[in-house]
């Protein structure tokens, strides 16, 4: 009886360790966390999973969604789901990750991830996307989350005027 309990406990401990060791730094996991953070409008969390190049894009998103009501934000998040479709290694420091979101978050379905070393020398995968690429897309996040909000072009013009001062 005692050996059955020990065997069961050992098996349970093994399963817990196996599932807790799942990488949160894989390109897939980083992409999913980034997309969920953006959908929640948690731009601070999204910055943790993105390169400095991506931060301007996040600033534009933050500005373009600042006037959304809590009801608009919550209704968008209801049932939000990320599905990672594919992960393609381009080289040792770059991956392309294809995804779908329900409801749709962006007019694109692929993100580039770059390897960056942290202070300890460990590789961290980060989303690498530019505000310029987003500006050239057909739709904007505010059109998706709340139609009728100012266009992204207006937001980019405001951002450019702030930078030029």
Beta strands, then each sheet from edge to edge (+ up, - down):
strand 1: 81-91
strand 2: 94-102
strand 3: 110-117
strand 4: 123-128
sheet 1: 1+ 2- 3+ 4-
end
